[in-house]
C-alpha cells in the first residue's frame, strides 16, 4: 500500500519536482489549458497527484451549479479539440477513427469520447459514468414572499436532501441558468448567472427559546432564507414608504420573483429590459471557496464534493488519455444530472442519453466502413466488448462514529479509489470486474481500497446498475472516499482528485490491454 506520511504531505509543495510544479501551475493558470497540463504520452503511474489539488479547488469554487459545471467541461473539450455533436443533427459523415467528440443534454449532462485510431465497428467502449448534480435548494416558481418583520425572504424547494441542518447559518449565494428573449429578433437564449458574494442565509434560533434545532424543524416554514431587509413599513412618511412593487406586467414571470433579485441578476447579465427574462432555474449554494486544510494540508474542504470529485477526475483523465496509433476502442466519460433524485429525467442516467449516444456514434462510424453493417447485432457486439466504471464518491472511514465502519471495507483518504461492493446489487461490482480493475490499478501504479456497508446499514445507490442493465455491459462501482456526505460542506483528501485521475487514466489507457488478457 502506498503510504502518504505526514512528512511526505508536509514537504510535497516545496519538494515537488520542477516538472510537477510546472504542471500544477499550468493546470491552474487558465481553464482552457487544462488539457495541456499532462503530456498524453505520460503513463498513469508517472502522474503526481499533488499537481491537481489546486486545479480541483478552482473548479469547485468557480462552478457551483450543474449548469456551470457542464459549461466548464464543454469549454475545456472545445479547447482540447473535441467537436460537438448536436443531437438534432445527423451524425453521418461526422465521426472517424482518431476523432474526439462530445454531446450535451439539457445543459446539465455531457458525454465526451475519443475514438481510437485503429477502431473497427464492433470494438468496445471504455466508459466512466458519474454525476455532477448536488444537493441544493432551488427557487420556487413563485419565490417572492411577504415582508416578514422587515426581512426579505426567498421561497425555495429542496432538491434531494438539501435544507438539512448543515445548511443553517451558512453563507449562501445564488446561481444557475436564466432564459432570456431578444426583443429585436425574438430569439430565446440561455445565460448563466452566479452571484459572487453571499446574499442568503437560513438563521437558526438561539437555545434560550427552548426549541431544538436538530432534526425537529419544518423545512417549509422554519428553513426559509433571508436575502435582504425592507423596513419601509415603519416609515410611512418617508420617501421610501412604498414597498418595491413587483416588476413586469400581470402574469409575467418576473412579477413572481423578488424585485431586488431580478434587478441584481439582470445587472449581472447586462439585461436592461426586465421583461425579457422569461424564466430561470436558480439555486442556493455554499459560497465559501474550496480550500485545503489540516496540519499538513492533507484535506480538501468544499461544498458539492458529491459528486463533482469523481466526475472532474474522470473528465481530466479523458483529456489526458493516451492516443496511440493502435488504440482500437472508444474512450468515454458520461456525466449526468439528477442522480440525487433517482436519475429518472431525460438528462439522468435512466434516460437513453448514454446508450443512444453510443449507438449513434457506432452507426456513423460503421457507415464509413465498407465491411460493417449497422444494426442490433453490431450494437450488441459493441456492448459485449465494453466495460463501465460507475464512479461516485463513497464513505471514508469515520473517526467519530467507528461503529459505522466495517473492518477491511472502510477506505481512507489520500490512499486511492475504493471498489464498492453491495451484496444486494445496489452496486455493480462482482468478482470478475474487481479482478479487472485491480489489474488496471497495478498498471496505473495506484492502490484499490474496498468499501462495503455493514449489514445493519442502508446502502446508497449509483448510476451503475441502471446503466449496466440497460446496455448489458460488464461494470464495477468505483468511488473516491469522502467524509460528511450530503452535508453542505464535505471533506476529502488533498491528493484524492489526483489519485482518481491516475486510476481513471489507467483504466482508459489500459482497458483494451486488460480485456485481451481475459479474451485473447
N, C-alpha and C positions, 0 to 999 in steps of 0.2 A: 504494500500500500504506500502511495506517495504521502509523505507527511510534511505539512507546511508548518514548521515550528515557529514559535514567536520570534526567534532571531531571524528566520527567513523572512517573515512578514514585515518585521521592523526595517529590514535592510533592503526590501525589494525596490523601493522607489529610488534610493541612492545607488543601489547595486545593479540595476538593470544594465544589460549590455547597451552599447551605443545604438545598435540596430533596434533593440526592443524599445528603447526610449524614443527613437525616431518614429517607430511605428505608432506608438501611443500619441505622439504629437501630431502625426499625420492624420490618424484616425479621428482625432478630436478637433482638428482645425476647422473643417467645413463638412457639412453633411454630404455634399456631392463628391467628396474624396474618400468616402468610407470604403468604396470598392477597391481603392488602391493601397489600402493600409497593409496588405499582405501580398507578396508575390504568389501567384497561383501555382507556382511550381514547388512552393514550400510544402513539405509534408506536415500533416496534422500534428505529429509527435514533436515537431520542432517549434510549434507556436508557444509563445509565452503568454499565459492567461492574464498576467498583470497589465499587459498592453491594452486591455479592453475595458478596464474598470472605468476610466474617465469617459470614454465614448458612450458607455451604457448609461452613466449618470446623466449625461447631457440629453440623451434620447429620452430618458424617463421624465426629466424636468420639462423639456420642450414640447412633448407630445402627450398631453394628459388624457385626451379623449380618443375613442376608437377611430374617429374621422381624421384626427391629426396623425395618428399612428399610420393609418393606411396611406395618407398623402406622403408621409415621410418615406415609407417603403417604396411608393411609386416613384418619387423623385430620385431616390437612390438607384433604382433599377434603370431608369432612363439614363442617368449619368454613367451607369456601368454598361450601357449599350443594349439593354433589353428593349424589345419592341412591344408596344401594346397591341393586344388582340381584342378589339371591341366585340362584344357579344352579339350585337345587332348585325355585324357584317359577316360575309362569307370568308372563311379562313383558307379556302383553297388557293394554292399557289403562294401562300404567305409564310409557310414553315419549311425549313430544310435542316438536314443534319448540320450541327455546328452552330445553329441559331439559338438565340436567347429571347424569351417571350414572357409576357405577364397578362393577366386579365383581372378585372375587378368586378365586384357586385355590390350595389347599394352604397358605394363609397366607404364601406366598413369591413369588407372582406377582400382578400387579394391572394391570387395564386401565381407564383412565378416559377419558371422552369427553364432549364437549358437542355438542348438535345445533343447527345454525343455525336461526334464527327463520324463515327463508324456505326451509327444507329441504323437498324433494319426494322421494318414494321413487324411487330410481334415481340420485340425485345421489351424488357421490363422497365418499370419506373421505380426509382429510389425516392420514396416520399417521406417528408416530415410534415406533420399537421399539428397545429396548435390554435390558440385563440387569443385575440387581442382586446376583447371586451373585458370590463372590470366592474365590480360592484360600484354603483353610483346612485345618485338621486337626480331624476330628470324633471325639468319644469313641466307642470301640468298644462294642458291646452289652454286653460284659463288660470294663469298663475298670479293674477292680481288678487290681493286680499285686503279687506277693510283696514283702515287705520286702527291700530291696537295700542292704546296708551302711548301714542306718539311714535310707535315703531312701524316702519315699512317692512312687511313680511312677504315671503315668497312661497307660493304653493308648489310643492314638489312631490313626486311619487318615487318610491324606492324601486330601484332596478335590482332584482335578485335580493340579496340580504343586506342591502345598504340601509342607512339610517339606524344602524345599531349603535350601541353605547360608545363605540370608539369614534363616532363622528361628532360627538358633542364637544363643544369648546375647541374645535379645530378651526384654523384659518382656511376658509373655503373660497374658491373663486368659481367662475363660470366660463364654459367654453362649449363649442360644438359647431353645428352647421346651420346656416341661415339661407333660406330660399328667397331669392330676390328677382324681381321682374324689371327689365329695362323699359322705362316708359316710352322710349323712342322706337325701339324695334319690337317690343313685345316678347323678347327672348327671356326665358327663365333660366337662371344660373344658380349655382350653389357656392357660397362663400364660407370660409372657415373663420370662426371668431374665437378669441381667447383673451380674457382679461388677465393682465399680468400682475395684479395685486389682489389680496383677499378682500372680497366685498360681502361675504356672507358668513354667518356664524349661528350655530344652534346652541343657545345658552342653557347651562344646567341650573338647577335650583340648589341653593345652599342647604346644607344638612340641618340648619337651625329650624327649618319648617317641618321637619319630621317626615318628609316624603322621600322614600328611597329612590335613587336614580339608576339602579342596576336591575334591569330586567322587568320593571313594572310599568313602564311608561307607554303611553299611547302614541304611536308614530304619526297618526294623523293630526292630533291636536297638541302634542307636547314636544314634537320634534320639528317645529316649523322654523326655518331660518329667518333671521333678521338681516336686512340688506341696507337699511338706512333709517333716518329719522324724519318725521313730519309732525311738528308741534304747532302747525298753523291754527288748529282748533282752539288753542289757548290765547290767541291774539286776534280776536275778531276785528279789531280796529286797525290792524296792521295792513300794510300793502300786501303782505304775504298771507292774508287771512284765508284766501280761497285755495283749497287743496288743488293739486295738479289734476286737471281733467284728463280722462283717457284720450289717447291720440287716435286719429283716424275717424272715419265715419262709423255709424252704427252698423254692427255686424262684421266689421273688419277684424282681422287677426290682431293687429297691434292694439286695438281697444281692449283686448283681454289681458294685456301684459302691463306690468308697472311702467308708467311713462318714463321715469328716470332711467330704467334699464333699457328701454327701447332707444332712448337718446344716446346712451352710452355705447350700445352695440352699433348703432348707426354711425356714430362718430368714429369708432374704430375702423369700420369698413368703408368709410368715405361715402356714406349714403346721406343725401340731403333730403330726399322726399321719403318720409317715413312710410307712406302708404305703399311703397314698392316692396316692403318686407311682407311677403305672403305667408310665411310660417317660419318656424325654427325648431331645431332639436338640440336644446341646450341642456347642460348637466352641471352639477356641482363637482368640484374636485379639490382635494387637498393641495394647497398652493405652496407648501413648503418644499424647497428643492430636494431632490435626491442627494444623498451625501454619504461619504464613508464615515465610519465610526469605530469605536473600540480603541483600546490602548495602542494597538499596532495597526490601526486602520484595517482591521480584518473583516469588518462588517460593511454592508450597504443597508442604509435605512431609506425607505422610499414608499410612496404610495403606488398602488396599482401593479405591484410586482407580479401578482397573479392576474394574467399571465403574459405580461409584456417581457418577462425574463426569458423563458424558453423560446418565445416567438422571435425576439430580437436575436438571440444567439443562433437560432436555426437560419434566420434570414442572412445574417452576416456570413455564416458558413457557406450558404449557397453562393454568395458573391465571391467567395474565395475558393470555391471548389475547383479542383484541377480540371484542365481541359486538354487531356492527351488525345493524340490522333486516333488511338484505338478504343476510346470510350464508346461503348455501344448502347448505353442506357440513357433514359431521361432522368435528370436530377431535378426534384421539385420540392417546393415548400408552399404549403397552403395554410393561410392564417385566417381564421373565421371570427365572425361576430356571434353573439347570442349563446355562447356556451354556458354562461352562468344561469341562463333561464331555460335550458333544455335543447337549444340548437334547432328549434322547430321552424324558424322562419327561413325564407329562401336564401338568406346570406349565412345561415347556420350550417353546421356540418351535416345535419339531417336532410338538408336540401340536396339538390342534384349538382351543385356547383363543381365539386371536385370530379365526380365520375364523368359528367358531361364535358368538362374541360379536357380531360384525358382522351375521351372518345373523339372529340372534335380534332384534337391535335393528331391522334393516330390516323384519323380519316384524311387529314390534309397531308400528312407525311406519306401515307400509303398511295395517295393519288400521284405522287411524283416517283413512285417505284413501280417499274413495269411488271414485277413478279408478285406484287401484293394485291390482294383482293379484300377490300374493306367489308366488314360485316361482323355479326356476333362472334363468329369464330376467331377473328383477329383480335377483337376486344377481349374476349375470354383468354386468349393466349397471352395478351399483354398483362392482364391482371394476374395470371398464374405465375408470371415471371417477375412480379413486383413484390415490394416489401414496404410496409408502412411503419414509421416510427411515430406513434402518437405521443405528443410531448406536452406535458402540463406540469406545473410546479407540484411538488409533493411535500409532505410534512417532515421537517427535520426533527431529530430527537430533541425533546423539550426538557430544559434543566429544572423547571419548577413543577412540572407535572410528570414525574418519572413513571407513574403508574400507567400513563398512556403510551409509553414506549414499549415496543416488542423487541426483546433481545435478538440481536443479529439482523433485525429488519428495520431499524430506525437510523436513517442516514445522517451524516454530519455535514456541516458547512465546510467549504473550501477543500473538499476531497474529490468529488466527482459526481456525475449524474447517478441517479438511482433507477434500477429496473423495478417497476412496480407490479406487484402480483396481487390478484384477488381471486380466491377460490370460487366465488360466486359470479365471476365473469364481468365484474364492473371494470376490469382491466383486460387487455388482450394478451398479455404476456403468458407464454407457455414454455415448456422445456426447450423446444426447438428454437423459438425466437430468442430466448435467453442465451442459448449457446451461440447463436449467430451474433448477437450484439456483444457478447463477451469477446468474441473473436475480433469484432470491429474495434473494441477498446484496446485490445492487445496491439493491433496495428496502429492505432492512433496514439498510443502511449498514455492512455488515461485509465482511471480506476472506476469500475462499475460497482456501486453500492446496491443494496437491496432494500426495498420498502414493502411492508405488508402491515395491515392493521391487526389489532388484537380481535379475538372472537367476540368480545363484548363491546366493540366499537362499530360505528356505521361508516362504510366506505363512501367516498365521493365518486363521481363519475368523470369520464373524459370523452373526447371525440373518437377515441379508438374503436370501441365496439361498434358504433353506428357506421363508421366508415369501412372498417374491415368486413363487416357483414354485407354492406351494400355492394362492395366490389369483389368480395371473395379473395382478398389479398392476405398473405401472411403479415402478421403485425406484432408489435410489442409496445408497451407503455413505458415511457422514459420521463423522469421528472428531475428538475433541479430543486434541491431542498430549500425550504424557507420556514421561518417562524412567523407566527401571528397571521396565519392565513385568514382572509376575509376581514381583516382589520383595515381601517382607513390608511394605516401605515404599517408596513411589514419589514422583515429583516431577511437578508440572505448574506452569503459570504462575498467578500470583495473580489475573490478570484473566481467565483462561480459563473459569471457570464462568460469569461474566457475559457473556463473548463468545459462549459457547454459547447462553445464554438469548436474546441478541439474534438469533442466527441462527434458532433454533428458533421463536421467536415470529414472526419474519419469515416463516418457512415457513407456520405455521398461519394467520397473518393474511392472507397473500397467495397461497396456493396456488390459490384459486378464480380470482383475477385472472390469475395467470400461466397457468393452464390455458386460460383463454379466449383468451389471446394465441396459443396453439397451435391451439385449436379454437374459432374464433369462432362 
